[in-house]
Amino acid sequence: MAQHDVVPTDDWLNARKALLQKEKAFTRARDALSAARRALPWRKVDKDYVFDGPDGKQSLAELFAGRSQLLVYHFMFDPTWDEGCKSCSFIADHYDPAVVHLAQRDVTLVTVSKAPLDKLQAFRDRMGWSFKWVSSFENDFNRDFGVSFTQTEIESGRAHYNYADNGFPTTEAPGLSVFAKGDEGQVFHTYSSYGRGLDMFLTAYHYLDVVPKGRDEDALPYSMSWLRLHDSYGT
């Protein structure tokens, strides 16, 4: 662990209060950014997406489950994979217990993946999650919302992800999309976030941000190389 200055209590308090002012400024800036995010214009979803889920075939509109707001987490799970992405699983570990609370605020959260339903259900059972998980195997939802790529796109390094042709190393990518339902049942796309934009949904990372070592990932091959499925640590 890196060495830090050790100072008398009064000096420590002065340093902490100085940092507190920066933290308050950050909080106010975050509130303003959140307001700007909610103020974005909407676009109508005209395509008729049908998903395969535990309740049978359902349209995007039906996934709202009677609420007016829908959060969709795009979980990386290619149809050829035997298990879901460990990074997406890390995020799912965080939002799974939040689903019941979100429902009290007129928000339904649903997970969507390209893999067929039987694989999703088996992996969900293994992980002990309870959130609703539906398959987009038979529709273009993943493509249209920027989280599925062809092998040609991957090899060319031009896969369109996070609003730019930055490339992506695998056929599936993570993301979060937000939808709203109008008074006449219309579905609108209001927001999508990808890449580091998903960081805010990882509470464990924010805990690590306040301990002395931080995330401690600089020397790793890539940032989440330490991560495992929660039933695989110690193996």
trRosetta pair geometry for C-beta under 8 A, 3 or more apart (Angstrom, degrees):
i j d omega theta_ij theta_ji phi_ij phi_ji
1 212 6.1 37 -160 120 122 131
1 213 6.2 -90 -118 -75 92 97
2 212 7.6 -160 52 165 85 104
4 212 7.3 -111 -29 -138 137 117
7 11 3.9 -92 153 90 129 131
7 12 5.4 164 80 -55 103 78
7 15 7.5 102 55 -8 150 136
8 11 5.0 90 60 11 76 104
8 12 7.1 -141 99 -7 38 90
9 12 5.5 -57 -148 36 33 113
9 13 6.3 33 156 -20 68 105
10 13 5.7 -53 -148 35 31 111
10 14 6.5 33 153 -20 64 104
11 14 5.7 -52 -150 34 33 112
11 15 6.5 31 153 -16 65 105
12 15 5.8 -58 -152 38 31 109
12 16 6.2 30 152 -19 67 109
13 16 5.6 -55 -142 38 31 111
13 17 6.2 31 158 -19 66 106
14 17 5.9 -54 -146 36 28 109
14 18 6.5 31 153 -20 62 105
15 18 5.8 -54 -152 33 31 113
15 19 6.6 29 152 -15 64 105
16 19 5.8 -56 -151 38 33 109
16 20 6.3 44 148 -30 65 103
17 20 5.2 -43 -147 25 36 120
17 21 7.1 43 154 -23 61 93
18 21 6.1 -48 -164 23 35 111
18 22 7.4 29 143 -10 61 102
19 22 5.5 -56 -159 37 45 112
19 23 6.3 46 145 -22 73 103
20 23 5.4 -51 -146 36 36 114
20 24 6.4 38 154 -21 67 101
21 24 5.8 -49 -148 34 32 111
21 25 6.6 33 152 -18 62 104
22 25 5.6 -53 -149 36 34 112
22 26 6.3 37 151 -21 65 105
23 26 5.5 -53 -149 35 33 114
23 27 6.4 36 151 -22 65 103
24 27 5.6 -50 -148 33 34 113
24 28 6.5 32 154 -16 65 103
25 28 5.9 -54 -150 37 32 109
25 29 6.3 31 152 -18 65 107
26 29 5.6 -56 -146 39 31 111
26 30 6.2 34 153 -22 66 105
27 30 5.6 -52 -146 35 30 112
27 31 6.5 33 153 -21 63 103
28 31 5.7 -49 -149 33 33 113
28 32 6.6 32 152 -18 63 104
29 32 5.7 -54 -151 36 34 111
29 33 6.3 34 151 -19 66 105
30 33 5.6 -53 -146 37 33 112
30 34 6.3 36 153 -22 66 104
31 34 5.7 -52 -148 34 30 113
31 35 6.5 32 152 -19 63 104
32 35 5.7 -53 -151 34 33 112
32 36 6.5 33 151 -18 65 105
33 36 5.6 -53 -148 37 34 112
33 37 6.3 41 150 -25 65 103
34 37 5.5 -49 -150 31 33 116
34 38 6.6 29 154 -14 64 104
35 38 5.9 -57 -150 39 32 107
35 39 6.2 27 152 -18 65 112
36 39 5.6 -61 -144 40 32 111
36 40 7.5 62 152 -50 59 78
37 40 6.2 -24 -171 -18 36 111
37 191 6.2 47 178 -114 94 143
40 190 6.4 126 79 -180 108 71
40 191 6.1 118 49 -81 145 89
42 180 6.7 -71 -119 42 143 120
42 188 4.1 15 174 173 130 131
42 189 6.7 149 -164 71 75 45
42 190 5.1 -34 -108 -96 92 72
43 188 6.6 146 71 -159 31 79
43 189 5.1 -19 64 57 89 97
44 186 6.1 -46 -134 177 105 120
44 187 7.3 104 -161 80 62 54
44 188 5.7 -50 -99 -102 48 75
44 189 7.9 96 180 14 2 79
45 49 7.8 -45 166 1 126 111
45 60 6.5 -70 125 95 150 156
45 179 7.0 -18 -15 -131 142 120
45 187 4.4 -41 50 100 117 103
45 188 6.6 -175 -4 -106 87 19
45 189 5.5 102 -59 -32 102 95
47 140 7.2 -71 170 64 155 112
47 144 6.8 -129 37 -102 158 169
48 59 6.5 -54 -166 -132 78 113
48 60 8.0 -156 -156 12 37 101
49 59 6.6 116 79 -158 60 62
49 60 4.6 61 61 -40 110 109
49 136 7.3 -24 -169 -130 117 100
49 139 4.9 109 -144 160 78 158
49 140 7.5 -116 -104 55 96 66
49 141 4.9 72 -138 -74 139 108
50 57 5.4 4 178 -173 111 102
50 58 7.0 157 -155 79 64 27
50 59 5.7 -39 -98 -92 67 60
50 138 7.1 -36 85 91 92 112
50 139 6.0 157 50 -61 59 134
51 57 7.2 153 76 -153 41 52
51 58 5.4 -26 60 66 91 81
51 59 7.6 138 13 -116 81 11
51 60 7.5 98 -15 -73 111 56
51 63 6.9 43 31 -67 140 122
51 112 6.8 -91 -120 -123 140 104
51 134 4.0 47 155 155 133 131
51 135 6.2 151 -168 67 82 46
51 136 5.9 -42 -112 -84 92 62
51 139 7.0 -75 -78 17 58 135
51 141 7.4 1 -79 -16 99 156
52 56 7.8 -66 -145 176 57 29
52 57 6.3 -28 -99 -96 58 64
52 116 7.4 -18 81 -155 144 64
52 117 4.8 -106 121 -45 110 126
52 134 6.4 155 74 -168 41 82
52 135 4.4 -20 62 58 98 107
52 137 6.6 -27 25 35 126 104
52 138 6.6 81 -25 14 114 116
53 56 6.9 -8 66 55 71 23
53 57 7.8 129 26 -105 76 17
53 58 5.6 -26 29 18 124 119
53 63 8.0 129 -26 -101 160 94
53 117 6.8 -173 -103 -116 25 125
53 132 6.7 26 -165 180 131 101
53 133 7.3 170 -132 94 92 40
53 134 3.6 -42 -80 -106 108 97
53 135 7.0 -178 -71 16 58 70
54 117 7.8 168 -61 -165 54 123
54 121 7.2 122 -81 -96 98 116
54 132 6.8 -121 26 -140 117 84
54 133 7.7 71 -23 56 106 66
54 134 7.8 -107 2 -86 68 75
55 58 6.0 46 83 -49 106 128
58 62 4.1 -128 -166 89 96 129
58 63 5.8 118 131 -62 126 73
58 134 6.8 -86 53 -122 114 150
59 62 4.7 100 52 3 74 101
59 63 7.4 -123 98 -13 46 83
60 63 5.7 -46 -159 18 37 117
60 70 7.9 153 175 99 81 168
60 141 7.7 158 -79 -108 115 125
60 179 7.1 -127 167 -157 113 174
60 187 5.6 81 110 -154 115 173
61 64 6.2 -36 -176 3 44 113
61 181 6.7 101 -141 -113 81 119
61 185 6.3 36 -154 -179 140 90
61 187 5.3 -126 -83 -53 83 122
62 65 7.6 54 162 -64 54 49
63 70 6.0 78 107 -139 100 141
63 72 7.7 38 132 -86 150 105
63 108 6.8 175 144 115 70 137
63 110 5.0 -65 -175 -10 118 165
63 132 7.9 174 -150 115 89 140
63 134 7.0 -101 -106 5 121 154
64 67 5.3 -142 171 61 84 67
64 68 7.0 36 -170 -97 131 13
64 69 7.6 129 -140 60 100 17
64 70 5.0 -91 -98 -63 74 116
64 108 5.5 151 -159 29 39 140
64 179 7.6 -109 -81 100 100 114
64 181 5.3 7 -100 -34 166 140
64 187 7.9 -154 -43 -106 126 104
65 108 4.7 138 37 -106 110 149
67 70 7.2 141 86 -68 104 69
67 103 7.1 -130 -63 -142 147 64
67 106 5.0 159 -158 -169 104 57
67 107 6.3 -164 152 -70 150 7
67 108 4.7 162 43 -26 131 98
67 181 7.8 132 107 23 49 126
68 106 5.5 -5 37 172 92 116
68 180 6.3 13 156 -159 81 76
68 181 5.1 -127 -145 53 57 93
69 106 5.6 80 20 124 106 85
69 107 4.6 -39 91 -104 114 70
69 108 7.1 163 90 22 58 67
69 178 7.3 -19 -169 -168 93 93
69 179 7.4 152 -160 85 47 54
69 180 5.7 -18 -104 -106 67 71
69 181 7.6 -128 -60 12 30 82
70 107 7.4 161 -90 -159 20 63
70 108 5.2 -19 -111 68 71 96
70 109 7.8 149 -164 -91 54 30
70 110 6.7 -16 -166 15 101 108
70 178 7.2 150 83 -159 58 47
70 179 4.3 -12 61 62 107 101
70 180 7.5 -165 21 -74 79 27
70 181 7.4 73 -14 -31 107 97
71 102 7.0 -64 17 -176 134 154
71 107 6.0 32 -11 179 107 109
71 108 7.1 -168 29 93 72 46
71 109 4.4 -18 70 -108 111 77
71 110 7.3 157 84 25 59 59
71 176 6.7 -14 -169 -171 93 101
71 177 7.7 151 -159 82 46 46
71 178 6.0 -18 -104 -104 63 73
72 109 7.9 173 -80 -155 26 55
72 110 5.7 -20 -108 73 71 86
72 111 7.5 129 -162 -115 59 21
72 112 5.3 1 -169 2 109 120
72 145 8.0 -14 96 166 136 172
72 176 7.0 159 83 -158 54 52
72 177 4.7 -11 60 62 106 92
72 178 7.6 -163 22 -75 77 27
72 179 6.9 42 -11 -4 110 110
73 88 7.6 140 154 -158 113 99
73 91 6.9 -177 -158 122 139 126
73 92 7.2 158 117 -86 157 80
73 95 6.7 161 -49 58 151 161
73 109 7.0 30 -13 -175 102 98
73 110 7.7 -165 24 95 73 39
73 111 4.9 -28 66 -110 100 73
73 112 7.2 164 76 24 48 70
73 175 7.8 168 -160 91 47 46
73 176 5.5 -20 -108 -106 63 82
74 112 6.0 -30 -106 72 56 94
74 113 7.6 123 -168 -89 50 54
74 142 6.8 126 -147 -122 115 81
74 145 6.6 -163 -78 108 140 123
74 147 4.3 -166 163 -51 148 177
74 173 7.3 19 120 94 127 64
74 174 6.0 149 88 -160 90 39
74 175 4.0 16 39 57 131 84
74 176 6.8 -139 12 -70 84 32
74 177 6.8 63 -34 -6 107 100
75 84 6.1 -20 161 -153 113 129
75 85 7.0 -170 179 35 70 105
75 88 4.6 124 -146 172 73 141
75 92 6.7 35 -110 -63 125 123
75 111 5.0 24 -18 -173 129 108
75 112 6.8 161 20 71 85 37
75 113 4.5 -51 76 -72 96 105
75 133 7.5 -33 29 -135 150 107
75 174 7.3 10 -119 -118 29 80
76 84 6.7 123 85 -168 64 77
76 85 3.6 39 77 -20 113 141
76 87 7.4 34 31 62 132 95
76 88 4.9 -179 28 -25 86 141
76 113 7.3 22 113 -127 4 102
76 147 7.6 -128 -85 174 74 110
76 170 7.2 60 -161 99 130 135
76 172 4.1 141 -143 118 79 116
76 173 6.5 -15 -90 -136 110 3
76 174 5.5 -62 -32 -65 106 75
77 81 6.0 -129 -161 62 58 130
77 83 7.9 -89 -127 146 97 29
77 84 4.4 -43 -87 -110 109 81
77 85 6.7 -121 -65 -8 62 82
77 88 7.5 -114 -41 76 84 154
77 113 3.9 14 47 -169 114 140
77 114 6.4 -176 83 47 69 71
77 115 4.1 -66 131 -6 105 124
77 119 7.0 171 165 118 125 120
77 120 6.7 114 111 -91 162 84
77 123 7.3 -160 -125 40 140 163
77 172 6.6 -123 30 145 24 175
78 81 4.6 100 59 -15 85 105
78 114 6.1 -5 -122 76 37 124
78 115 6.5 64 100 -68 19 90
78 170 7.3 -117 -42 165 131 108
78 171 5.0 75 -103 74 128 122
78 172 5.0 -150 -61 -16 81 123
79 114 5.8 -85 -39 127 84 94
79 115 5.0 158 -96 -115 47 56
79 116 6.1 64 -131 -18 96 81
79 119 7.6 154 -141 21 51 155
79 137 6.2 92 -86 -121 121 107
81 84 7.2 106 114 -88 136 28
81 115 6.6 -79 53 -85 93 128
81 119 7.8 117 82 175 74 147
82 119 7.9 -138 -151 -144 30 117
83 123 5.6 141 -140 -114 68 121
83 126 7.9 -69 -126 70 109 155
83 229 7.3 -50 157 -68 141 149
84 88 5.9 -95 160 80 109 119
84 89 5.6 131 100 -61 111 100
84 92 8.0 26 120 -2 150 151
84 113 7.1 -82 -113 -112 110 157
84 115 7.7 -116 -86 8 81 148
84 120 7.9 65 -64 -119 118 64
84 123 5.1 122 -11 161 104 155
85 88 4.1 75 75 15 109 108
85 89 6.5 -168 94 -13 54 85
85 172 7.3 -141 -44 98 128 119
85 174 7.1 -127 86 -65 158 105
86 89 5.3 -52 -146 36 34 117
86 90 6.5 46 150 -28 63 97
86 224 7.3 170 100 146 106 123
86 227 5.3 149 136 120 119 108
86 228 6.4 -74 -151 -152 136 21
86 229 5.4 -106 -119 -56 91 69
87 90 5.4 -43 -154 25 35 117
87 91 7.0 32 148 -12 62 99
87 174 6.6 -95 106 -44 113 148
87 224 5.3 55 -92 135 107 171
87 227 6.4 85 -85 94 65 160
88 91 5.6 -51 -153 37 39 110
88 92 6.2 42 148 -22 68 106
88 174 5.4 -171 -83 -101 97 115
89 92 5.3 -51 -143 38 35 115
89 93 6.5 47 152 -28 64 97
89 127 6.5 -141 -147 -115 109 144
89 229 5.4 -18 116 -116 162 78
89 230 7.1 -147 145 -9 114 87
90 93 5.8 -46 -156 23 29 115
90 94 7.4 23 147 -13 57 103
90 202 6.7 17 133 -124 107 112
90 204 7.4 -94 -177 38 102 137
90 224 7.4 -130 -5 -147 159 132
90 227 5.8 -46 -65 -158 138 137
91 94 5.7 -60 -163 34 40 111
91 95 6.4 12 154 -3 75 108
91 174 7.4 121 7 -157 152 139
91 198 6.5 -41 -101 168 144 121
91 201 5.7 41 -146 111 104 116
91 202 6.1 -72 -98 -82 75 86
92 95 6.1 -64 -135 47 35 93
92 96 5.8 53 165 -44 70 101
92 111 6.9 26 -111 -98 113 146
92 127 7.2 28 109 146 131 155
92 129 6.1 -34 157 -100 116 149
92 131 7.2 -131 -157 30 96 139
93 96 6.4 -35 -138 10 21 117
93 127 7.8 -116 -79 180 82 118
93 129 8.0 -107 -90 -86 47 106
93 230 5.8 116 -96 -42 140 139
94 97 8.0 -83 176 35 28 89
94 98 7.2 9 143 -11 64 123
94 201 6.3 145 97 154 141 78
94 202 6.2 -156 -31 -121 160 42
94 203 5.3 157 -134 13 123 99
94 204 7.1 -125 -77 -10 116 92
95 98 5.0 -68 -152 41 53 117
95 99 6.8 76 153 -52 79 79
95 109 6.3 -136 166 164 122 156
95 131 7.0 31 112 -68 94 153
95 201 6.7 -10 -58 -179 110 116
96 99 6.5 -33 -167 -11 32 110
96 129 4.7 -117 -117 -138 137 93
96 130 6.3 108 -173 37 101 73
96 131 5.2 -117 -121 -25 70 109
97 100 7.4 -44 -178 22 49 101
97 101 7.9 35 137 -2 66 110
98 101 5.4 -65 -162 45 57 111
98 102 5.7 59 144 -27 86 104
98 109 7.3 46 97 8 94 161
99 102 5.8 -56 -147 35 30 111
99 103 6.5 37 155 -27 63 103
99 109 5.0 -123 -115 55 84 117
99 130 7.3 -143 45 91 143 93
99 131 5.1 171 -58 -103 150 92
99 132 7.9 145 -150 7 149 80
100 103 5.8 -48 -155 25 32 117
100 104 7.5 34 149 -20 59 99
101 104 5.9 -51 -164 25 40 113
101 105 7.4 18 147 -2 65 106
102 105 5.9 -71 -159 45 41 101
102 107 4.1 -78 172 86 96 113
102 108 7.4 145 119 -96 112 13
102 109 5.4 59 78 -21 158 113
103 107 6.7 -107 -80 70 28 61
103 108 6.6 47 -102 -93 79 58
109 131 6.5 -54 106 -145 102 122
109 132 7.9 151 99 42 59 93
110 131 7.4 165 -127 167 34 101
110 132 5.0 -42 -122 88 81 108
110 133 7.6 159 -173 -94 70 27
110 134 6.2 1 174 9 118 110
111 131 5.6 84 -10 118 114 124
111 132 6.9 171 26 92 78 52
111 133 4.5 -22 74 -108 110 76
111 134 7.3 155 83 22 57 62
112 133 7.7 173 -80 -158 26 57
112 134 5.7 -21 -107 71 72 85
112 135 7.7 133 -156 -117 65 12
112 136 5.3 48 178 -30 107 116
112 141 6.4 -78 166 121 146 141
112 142 7.4 -165 131 -72 111 85
113 120 5.8 161 54 -95 127 119
113 133 6.9 0 11 -173 108 101
113 135 6.4 -39 75 -113 72 59
113 136 6.9 -172 92 20 22 90
113 172 7.7 23 -151 -151 83 148
114 135 7.3 47 -180 -160 15 76
114 136 5.7 -50 -97 70 52 90
114 137 5.9 101 -179 -89 54 60
114 142 5.2 -22 -72 -30 104 161
114 148 5.9 107 -70 -97 141 130
114 172 6.1 -141 16 -96 128 123
115 119 4.4 -84 157 80 124 133
115 120 5.7 151 89 -53 107 86
115 135 6.5 -96 89 -122 49 105
115 137 6.8 -36 133 -74 13 109
116 119 5.5 91 66 10 73 102
116 120 7.3 -144 103 -5 37 93
116 135 5.6 28 -146 -137 28 158
116 137 5.1 22 -86 -58 61 160
117 120 5.5 -59 -148 38 37 112
117 121 6.0 33 159 -19 72 107
117 134 7.4 -26 -103 -150 99 45
117 135 4.5 -107 -62 -13 71 132
117 137 7.7 -104 -27 2 69 129
118 121 5.9 -54 -145 37 30 109
118 122 6.4 30 157 -19 64 108
119 122 5.9 -57 -147 37 30 110
119 123 6.3 22 159 -13 66 109
120 123 6.1 -62 -147 41 28 104
120 124 6.0 30 155 -22 65 111
120 133 4.7 -162 165 131 124 126
120 134 7.7 115 112 -137 169 3
120 135 6.0 -155 -8 -67 141 94
121 124 5.6 -53 -142 37 30 114
121 125 6.3 31 157 -20 63 105
121 133 7.2 180 -75 75 54 121
122 125 5.9 -55 -151 35 29 111
122 126 6.5 32 150 -21 63 106
123 126 5.4 -50 -148 34 35 116
123 127 6.3 25 156 -11 67 109
124 127 6.0 -64 -146 44 28 103
124 129 5.0 -87 -157 61 79 104
124 131 7.8 -127 -140 60 121 71
124 133 5.4 -157 -70 12 140 148
125 128 7.6 35 -179 -71 31 36
126 231 7.0 -112 159 21 90 155
127 229 7.2 -105 -101 -169 99 108
127 230 7.0 86 -146 43 86 106
127 231 7.1 -139 -111 -12 54 118
129 133 7.8 75 102 -38 129 125
135 138 7.6 64 120 5 101 82
136 139 5.3 -81 -166 59 78 93
136 141 4.1 -102 -144 50 138 120
136 142 5.2 146 98 -28 142 95
140 143 4.7 -58 -169 49 80 116
140 144 5.1 79 129 -28 95 105
141 144 5.9 -62 -142 40 25 108
141 145 6.2 -6 168 7 64 114
142 145 6.5 -74 -141 52 23 91
142 147 5.1 -90 -161 75 81 89
142 148 3.6 66 129 -20 115 124
142 172 7.3 -49 -168 -124 140 87
143 146 7.9 43 176 -62 27 25
143 148 5.0 -62 -69 66 60 110
145 175 6.7 -172 140 96 103 147
145 177 5.5 -52 -159 -61 139 150
145 192 6.2 -172 -165 -114 97 151
146 160 6.3 -90 -131 111 98 89
146 161 6.1 140 171 -118 102 51
146 162 7.6 160 151 -37 137 29
146 163 7.8 -7 -137 -57 165 48
146 173 7.3 -51 137 69 70 131
146 175 6.6 98 87 -61 93 166
146 192 7.1 117 42 138 123 152
146 194 6.9 -77 113 -64 123 147
147 161 7.7 81 -101 -122 45 95
147 172 6.3 24 154 -163 85 65
147 173 4.5 -133 -146 67 68 83
147 174 6.9 5 -138 -151 120 1
147 175 4.8 -127 -77 13 124 123
147 194 7.5 -166 -86 -110 91 117
148 171 6.5 7 -155 161 69 77
148 172 5.9 -13 -103 -104 68 64
148 173 7.5 -143 -60 20 30 82
149 153 4.4 -119 -173 83 104 132
149 154 5.6 119 120 -54 127 86
149 159 4.2 -11 -123 -131 150 125
149 160 8.0 163 -100 36 107 59
149 161 7.5 -52 -56 -56 129 108
149 168 5.8 157 -6 61 154 118
149 170 7.9 126 49 107 113 39
149 171 5.6 -146 63 -144 74 46
149 172 7.8 -156 22 -64 79 24
149 173 7.2 57 -12 -18 108 109
150 153 4.7 101 55 4 78 101
150 154 7.2 -141 97 -4 44 86
150 171 7.6 21 -118 -129 13 91
151 154 5.5 -53 -149 36 36 113
151 155 6.2 32 155 -17 69 107
151 171 7.1 -28 -70 -87 65 103
152 155 6.0 -57 -144 39 28 107
152 156 6.2 22 159 -15 64 112
153 156 6.0 -61 -144 40 27 107
153 158 6.1 -103 -155 77 70 73
153 159 4.2 92 147 -87 109 78
153 160 7.7 -71 -161 1 132 69
153 168 7.9 14 126 42 105 91
154 157 7.8 29 172 -68 32 35
154 159 5.7 20 -82 -46 51 127
154 167 7.4 92 -142 -162 44 83
154 168 6.6 -70 -110 79 82 68
154 169 6.7 70 -154 -160 108 22
154 170 7.1 31 -118 -114 138 6
154 171 6.8 -64 -48 -77 139 57
156 159 7.8 137 66 -36 88 64
156 167 7.8 -150 95 -105 60 100
157 167 4.0 -32 -166 -94 59 137
158 165 4.7 -11 -159 -173 73 113
158 167 6.2 -7 -46 -78 17 78
159 165 7.3 148 74 -151 25 62
159 166 7.6 -42 76 72 73 56
159 167 5.2 80 34 -140 86 35
159 168 4.2 -80 86 22 143 91
159 173 7.9 156 142 -39 134 136
160 163 7.9 0 176 -138 88 10
160 164 7.1 -166 -149 101 66 18
160 165 5.3 -37 -94 -91 70 65
161 164 7.3 -32 71 63 49 62
161 166 5.8 -83 61 54 90 99
161 167 7.3 -51 23 85 115 17
161 168 4.6 85 -24 -52 152 122
161 173 5.4 -161 -128 -123 129 175
161 194 6.2 -155 174 156 83 154
161 195 7.4 114 143 -50 104 105
162 166 6.4 -13 56 22 106 136
162 194 4.1 -139 -87 85 81 126
162 195 4.6 10 -85 -12 144 125
162 197 7.5 161 -129 3 108 120
163 194 7.7 171 -7 34 78 127
168 173 5.2 -58 -157 -76 155 125
170 173 7.2 153 72 -68 87 65
173 194 6.8 21 142 -151 121 118
174 194 6.9 143 94 -145 66 71
174 195 7.9 146 73 -60 95 27
174 198 6.0 -27 126 -36 123 167
175 192 6.0 10 174 -177 120 101
175 193 6.6 165 -158 83 74 45
175 194 4.5 -27 -104 -94 96 83
175 198 7.3 -130 -120 -64 29 122
176 192 6.8 168 87 -152 48 57
176 193 5.1 -6 57 55 96 92
176 194 7.9 -173 22 -72 64 46
176 197 7.8 -136 37 114 104 103
176 198 6.2 136 -9 -104 113 94
176 201 7.0 127 -49 -32 155 154
177 189 6.7 -41 -176 -145 113 99
177 191 7.1 168 -153 93 49 55
177 192 4.3 -13 -103 -102 80 92
178 189 7.5 110 81 -164 56 56
178 190 4.8 -59 104 67 103 100
178 191 4.2 17 38 54 120 94
178 192 7.1 -157 16 -70 72 48
179 187 5.7 -5 -177 -172 123 96
179 188 6.4 152 -160 78 68 47
179 189 5.8 -38 -102 -100 79 49
179 190 6.5 157 -111 8 22 90
180 187 7.6 153 79 -156 40 51
180 188 4.8 -18 61 62 88 103
180 190 5.3 60 -9 -37 107 130
181 185 6.5 -24 -173 -143 104 33
181 186 7.0 153 -159 76 56 44
181 187 5.8 -26 -102 -99 71 63
181 188 7.6 180 -86 18 22 80
182 185 6.7 -31 71 43 79 19
182 186 4.0 10 32 52 126 95
182 187 7.7 -124 6 -59 85 20
182 188 6.5 82 -40 -19 97 112
189 192 7.2 -11 -180 -37 111 103
193 197 3.6 -136 -176 131 104 131
193 198 6.2 153 120 -64 106 64
194 197 5.7 54 52 40 32 120
194 198 7.0 -17 -160 -30 20 103
195 198 6.9 167 83 8 23 94
196 199 5.1 -4 -172 -23 64 120
197 200 7.4 -34 175 9 47 103
198 201 5.5 -51 -175 32 67 114
198 202 7.2 66 135 -25 79 102
199 202 5.8 -62 -161 27 44 113
199 205 6.3 -89 -165 91 83 158
202 205 4.2 47 112 8 114 116
202 206 7.0 151 99 -14 67 84
203 206 5.6 -59 -155 37 41 111
203 207 6.6 44 149 -20 71 99
204 207 5.6 -50 -153 33 37 113
204 208 6.5 36 149 -18 66 104
205 208 5.5 -54 -150 37 36 112
205 209 6.4 47 149 -32 65 100
205 215 6.3 6 -146 -98 84 114
206 209 5.3 -37 -147 21 37 121
206 210 7.5 28 158 -13 58 100
207 210 6.5 -68 -164 34 34 101
207 211 7.2 26 148 -19 68 106
208 211 5.9 -59 -150 30 42 108
208 213 7.8 -57 -168 87 88 82
208 214 6.1 64 148 175 86 37
208 215 4.9 83 127 -89 133 58
208 216 7.5 -110 -173 9 121 89
209 214 6.1 20 -125 -140 40 76
209 215 6.8 4 -76 -44 63 88
211 214 6.8 -167 73 -61 70 25
213 216 4.3 7 152 -65 109 119
215 223 7.4 -4 145 -162 136 96
217 220 4.9 -53 -164 21 67 124
217 223 4.7 46 159 -143 149 62
217 224 7.6 -9 -133 -60 140 34
217 225 7.9 136 -150 30 96 86
217 226 7.1 -119 -107 0 89 120
220 223 6.6 113 77 -113 126 18
220 225 4.6 -178 173 43 118 119
220 226 6.2 -84 -110 -33 149 93
221 225 4.9 92 51 -67 93 160
222 225 5.1 117 55 -44 71 102
224 227 4.4 -19 180 4 91 128
228 232 4.2 -132 168 86 117 103
228 233 5.1 157 68 -70 137 64
228 235 7.7 157 -164 39 151 97
229 232 4.4 71 60 5 87 117
230 233 7.0 -20 -156 -9 38 106
232 235 5.2 -73 -167 28 66 126
